Amino acid sequence: MKVTYSEIMGAHRAIQGLTQNGSVNVPALAALRLARAARVLAREAQAFEVGRVALIKQLAPDPDEQGNQTVLPEHMAEFNRQLAELAEQEVVIDVPMVALDDFGDCQLPLTYFFGMEWLIAAP
């Protein structure tokens, strides 16, 4: 499947939010498919993060005493432009779709689906 880094990051954050909240239980089939997707998305999210850090290093001055680098205000527009380009790059990933029916009667807030709606196969 071909998706953008922006879609990957949105789904990655959504799945992290769903899995880090111990009070939400989803049926086993949905949990298994989400776990498989999470593994693939985490790997791609790491690739995006490497690109983002490279942009910071390119557009930021030398690190401060704590080793932090900050993009200067005069370079922020360029940083945002290049980051947006990176976010819209398409990558091909092999991630299992999660059928809406896999969630069974589980009641989830709408916010859990923000960012990962492309990953959910609805009838």
N, C-alpha and C positions, 0 to 999 in steps of 0.2 A: 504494500500500500504506500502511496506517495503522500506525505504530509509535510507541513512546514515546521521549523523549529518552534515557532510561536504556538502551533497546535500541540506539539509535543510538550512544551513547558506548561501549557495550561492543563493538559491531562495529567502530567506528572504531579503538579501541585494538588490537583483535585484528588488523585488517588492517595497521595500522602495525607491529605486532610481526612480522608475517609478511613485510612488504616491507622492513623495516629490517635483517633478518637475511639477509645476502648468501649464506649457505650453504644456504638453502632455495630449491630450484627447483621451480616448479610448471609443468605444461604450459601452452602458450600460451593456450588457450581459457580456462582457469581464471584465468590472469594477466590477460587482457583483461577478463573480467567483474569480477574483483576491482578492477581499476584504475578501471573505470567506476563501480562502487559506491563506491569510496574517494573519488572526486570529490564525489559527492552527500553522502556521510556527513561529509566534511570541512566542507562548507558548513553542514550542520545542527549539527555539533559546535561550529562557531564561533558560531552563534546561541545555543546553550546556554551557551557560555562568556560571551557578552555578558550574558546573564541572571544568571549566577552572579556576575560582577563587579559588576553593578548591585546585587545583594543585599548584597555585601560593603560597597559604598559606602554603602548605606542603613543598615546595622547597625554599621558600624565608625566609630571616631572619626576625626578629621583625620589625614592621612598623617604618618608620621614623617619624619625628615630625608632618608631615601632614597626617599621617596615611597610607601612600603609602607603598606597599611592592613590591620589585623588585627581580626577580630571579637572583641569582648571576651567573656570567659567568661559573663557574665550575659546576653549576647545569643545565645550559641551554640545553645541549644535552639530559639530562634525561627529562626535562620539554617538549622539542619538541617531544621526543619519546612518552611520555604519552599523550600529546595533540593530536598527530597523531592517537594514538589508540582510544582515545575518539571520534575524528572526524569520524573514520571509523566504529563506533558502529552503528548497524542498529536498527531503531525503526519503529514501525508500526504506521502510521498516517492515518487518514481519511480526505483526502483533495480532493476537487473537481478538476478534470483536466479542463484545459481551452482549448477549441478547437481553433485551428488557425483561423478557419472561424469566431469565435466570435469577432475577431479584425476587421472584415470587411475590408474596404479600408484604414484603419488607417495606416499611414506611421510612423514606429518607427525605430530608429537607431538600428543596430545589437547589440550594447552594452546593450540594455535593456533586451535582451534575454539570455545574459551570466549568467549562474548560475540557470536559471529556465527552461532550455530547456526540462528537464524531466517532467515538469509540463504542458507543451504544447502538446496537442494531435494533431499531424499534419497528414493530409490525406496521 
